[in-house]
Amino acid sequence: MMDLDFPYKLTCIAELSGHEDRAWNVAWNPTKPLLATCSADKSVRLYSYAFSTSDPPAFTLHTSIPTGHSKTVRAVAWAPSGTTLATASFDANIGIWEREEDGSGEWECMSLLEGHETECKSVAWSASGALLASCSRDKTVWVWEVHPDADFECMGVLMEHSQDVKCVAWHPNEEILASASYDDTIKLYLDDPSEDWFCFATLTGHTSTVWALAWAPGGGYLASASDDCTVRIWKRIAEHQWECVCVLEEHGRTVYSVSWGAAQNAKSTDGENLGWLASAGGDGRINVWELEEAPDATVKTPPKYKVIARIENGHGESDINHLAWCPREGLEGLLASAGDDGLARVWKIEAV
């Protein structure tokens, strides 16, 4: 049910079925009208969509990729170019996929990245597309350098976490990498030109597993989602220093996912609009938060925040495993979700 007191509403405009087991992850192609989903059934499904200014996009199955992974495909991520897709699997491997140029339209595994000892949980491309990060239940984060012809070189194995690493996320315009873990912490990493990648900050405050991370579009904030039922907002207060400035508490169970996107047609009279943050998890609720920074804000002033839209039971009685805002211009109001019911859903946010 929708709470009519909110200024915006979320409407489901597409239900994407076909997976035979829980859907773990969704990823919008940044340059093409494609949405990728992955599942415990070991497959990736690609949906194409057509967009017009008057009607919601219509989604159709583009192709299904039987990845060849021997276990669950836990995460998918598009390179910034939109031509390459990475898959992270519980079989400990990462697949690199590109569409064949022979006219068949088939997606081919161009490279298989091996090295993790057990389940890969997340994979992410840097903003430039020059780096790929992966993380695993083996407590490590790997940084890979991307070379031509789908060749990848491991640039560092980061062993800072004491437990399973759940998520990796790159800063939107700097080569800063964040990771989240079962050890309740968030680590931030930089490359030392004279040596190797290193951890320059550990963010503490969550009291249970940190499941997911999302950078604000401008890069000045980081959101984290946790088993402690909260979302924390971390603010950059110095070049290499981040502090928690607010805790969002509108979930009754584990928060599994956060996605931070640009607010569509956002207008703020009180300061800088930081975009829309969507959160979801074990309670089946989707919250959309609007965050604003006051014009007279100091370095440590927390942003103003409020829930502007909410859906209860977004995937029925099932957990929601992942959320992602569409990054394409003009489509910022589209939000995709993946659930234990095996479905992906596409939501449109609009003013009431």
Buried (B, 14 or more C-beta within 10 A) or exposed (E): EEEEEBEBBBEEBBEBEBBEEBBBBBBBBBBBBBBBBBBBBBBBBBBBBEBEEEEBBEBEEBBBBEBBBEBBBBBBBBBBEBBBBBBBBBBBBBBBBBBEEEEEEEBBBBBBBEBBEBBBBBBBBBBEBBBBBBBBBBBBBBBBBBEEEBEBEBBBBBEBBEEBBBBBBBBBEBBBBBBBBBBBBBBBBBBEEEEEBEBBBEBEBBEEBBBBBBBBBBBBBBBBBBBBBBBBBBBBBEEEEBBBBBBBEBBEEBBBBBBBBBBBEBEBEEBBBBBBBBBBBBBBBBBBBBBBBBEEBEEEBBBBBEBBBBBEEBBEEBBBBBBBBBBBEEBBBBBBBBBBBBBBBBBBBEEE
